Amino acid sequence: MAEMTRTLTAPDQEVLSAIEQFVQSKFRKTEIERQPDHVAVRRKVLWQKQEAIFRASGGTLTASGNCQDSDKVLYKTMEAISDMLDDHGWDEAARTHGTKSVAKGHLFKDKVLDELAPGERIIVATHGFHDDKPTILTVTDRRIIMISGEVLGWDAASQTIALDKVSSISEKTGFALGAIRISTSNDEIEVKKVATDEVKSVVSAARRALENNSAPSPSPATNGGSSVDELKNLAELHAAGVLTDEEFAAAKARILGL
C-alpha cells in the first residue's frame, strides 16, 4: 500500500482534472468520484475493493492506495502528471549530467522523492548496485541518499550521509561499468556496476556539491555602528579645537568613503 506526497507546480483543481482525465482514459473499468478536494478511483474485483485517492490542497498532492493493484493506478497516474509536480530537480539533473540510467520514469524515482525534505534539490543521481541490490545513488544540496531494493517488488531501504560527513568521493572505471566510492570517517561505501560514462560526471558533480557545502559562509555585513562612533569622536575633537576644519573634513570623508 503506497502513499506519497508531492508539491504541485500547477493549481490544485487543474491537477485534479488532469488526474480524472487520465484515469478515465487509462483505467476504464474503474469508478471515479470527483470531489472539490480529491479524486477517488475505485474498482471491485471479487471480494476486494481497490481504491486509490488523490487529494490536492494548498499546493500539495497526497496520493494513497489500499492494495498492489491500486498502487499501480497511483504510480501510473503520478507519472502521467509528472509535469505538474515538483521533482526536486530530478529530470533537470539527468539532462544536465547525461545520466540516462535515471531518466524520467525510473522505478525508484518516487522512492527517492519520498525521502526529500521541502526545498531540497537534487544535484545528480545514477543507478548502480550496492550489496548486490539495485541502488539509486542521489546527491542533493544537503546529503547523499542511497535507495536500494530487490530486483522484483517495491520494497526499498534507504541510507543517508550528510555532506559534511563525507571525507571523499572517488571513482573506478572499466570498459562499460565502473564504481563510485564514498568515504566517511568510519565507513566506505561502494556503488558498483555504474555506467562508465556516468561515473565521472556523477563524481565531478558530487565533489562540487561537497566543496559548496564546505565553503565558509559570507561574513555578515558591518552594521555601521563603528563608523557612527568614529564620526562622533571626530566631532568632539573638532568642537574641542583639537582638529582644524580641514582635518575634520578630511577625516570625515575617509570614514564615509568619499
N, C-alpha and C positions, 0 to 999 in steps of 0.2 A: 504494500500500500504506500504509494508515493505522496509526498507533499512538498511543494516548493513555493517560494515567494520571490517575485521579481518586481523591480522598479519599472514603471511604464514610461515610455517616451512619447506616447500618444494619449489623448483624452480617454478617460475611463469608458465612456459609452461607445466610443469608436472601437475600442479594443473588444468590448463585449459583442458588438455587432460583427466584427471580424471572426470572432470565435464561433458565434452562432452560424454564420455563413459557411465556414469551413466544415463544421460538424455536419451540417445539413447535406453538403456535397460529398463528404468522405464517408460518413457513417449513417447511411440512410435507414438502417433498421433500428435506430435509436429514437427515444422520445426526448425532445428538447423542451426545457422550461426556461423561458426568459423572464427575469425579474429586473427591477431597476438597478440592483447592485450585483447581480450574478446570473450566470447561465449554468443550469444543471443538465447533465446528459445522462440518461438512464436507459438501461436495457435489461430485460428479464430473460434469463436462459435457464430453463427448467426451474429449479427452486432458488437459483441465485439471482439476486437483484444487484446488478452492476451500476455504479454511479460515479461520475466524475463531476466535480463542481469547480467552476471558475468564478472567483469573486474579486471585483475591482472596486477599490475605494481609495480616494485621496492619492491617486497616482501609484498605487501598489496593487499588484495582482497576486492573489493567493489561489493556488490550484491544488486539489487533492483528489485521490481516487481510493476506492474501497476494496479493490482486488487487482490482480495482474492484468486482466482484460481492460478494466477501466484505466489502469495506468498507461496502457498502450494508447488509448484515446488521449490521455493527458499529454504524454510526451510528443505525439504526432501533432497535436494541436498547438502546443507551445512552440514547436519548431516551425510550424506554418506561420505563426505570427511573430517570429523572432525579430523582425524589423521594428516591431513596436515595443520591444523590451530592451532594457539596458543590459548589455552583455559584459559590462565592465572592461571593454576593450578587447574582448576575445578575438573577434573577426579582424579587427584592425591590426592586432599583434601578429596574427597569422599571415596577413597580407604584407606587412612591413618586413617581417623576417623570413618570409618564404617557407613557413613551417606547414607544409601540406598535410602532415600526419594528424594535425588537429584542426583541419579545416571545418567549416560550418557543418553541423550535423553529427559531430563525433559522439560516440556512445557515452563518454564520461563528461561531456561538456556541462550538462546540468548538475552533475555531482560536484564539479569544480565551482560553478557559480553559487551553489548552495553554501559553500564554505566561506564565501567572501563577505566582508563587512561593508556596510554602506559607504560609498565613496572610494573603496579600494579598487585600484586599477591594475589590470594585467599588463605586464611588460612583455613577456614572451612565454610560450608553452610548447611542449613537444611530447611525443609518445615514445615510450620505451618499455623496459621490463625491470622490475625491482623484486628481488627474491622470487624470480621466475613467474611473477604475476604482471599482467599488462598494467602499465602505470602512466599516468599523465603527470609530468613534471611542470609545474607552473611557477613562474617568478612574478610576483606583484611588486608594487612600490613599498610593501611592508614586510614581505616574508616569502619563503619558498614553501610551496604546498605540493605534496605528492598524494595522488589518489590512486590506490591500487585495488584491483578487483579480480574476480575469477574470469576465465575466458568465456564462460557461459553464465548468464544471470546478471542481476543488477547490484548484488551486494558489494559494497566497496568500503575500504578503510582509508583513513587519511592520516598524514603525518605532516606537521608544520614546523618550520625552522624560521625564527625571526632573523631578518637580515643582519642585525648586529651580533648574532651568534655565529655567523658563518666566517670561518677563517680564510677559506679559499675555495675556488671552484676551478676545476681543471678538466681537460678533455683527453680522450684517446680515440683515434680514428683508424679505421680499416678501409678496405676497398669499398664496401657497401654500408657497413654498420660501424658504429662507434659507441663510446660510453662517456657519461658525464659524472664526474666525481665531486661530491660536496663534502668539504671538511669542516668540522667544528672543533672546539677544544677537547671534546671527549668522544667523538664519533666520526666515522667516514661512511658515507652513503654513496652507492654507485648505481646509476640507472644505465642499464645496458641495452644493446640492440636498438640504439637510436640511429636514424638515418644519418649517414656521414655528412650529407650536405646541410643537415640541420644542427649538427653538434657545434660547429664553430659559431654559427650565428646565435645560438642559444647561449653559449658560454660568454660570448662577447657582450650580449645584451645583459646577461646576469651580472657580469663584472661591472658594467656601467651602473647598474642598479645598486650594487654594493658600494661603489665609490660615491654615488649621490647620497646614499644613506649615511655614510661616514663623514661626509663633508661638514665642517663646522657651520653652525647657523650664523647668519649675519649678525654682527653686533648691533644692539639697539641704538637708534639714533639718539644723539645727545639732546636733552630736553631744553637746552639753552639756559639753564639756571646759572651755570658758571659764568657765562657772558654777562648776564644781568648783574652778578656780583662784582665783576671786574669794572663794568661801567659805573656802578655805584661808588666803588672805591676811587675811580678816576675823578668822578665829580667832586668827591670830598677833598681830594688832593688839590684839585683846581680851585675849589672855593677857599681852601686854606692858603692859597698862594704858592703852593709847592710846585705846581705845573703852570707854565705860561699858557696863553691861549693857543699858541701854535703847537706846543707839546700835547696839550689836551686834545686838540682836533686830530692830530696825527695818531695818537694812541687810540682814540675812539674809532677812527677809520680802520685801523688794524684789527681791532676786536670784531667790528661789524663786517670785515672782509670787503671793505670798499676800496 
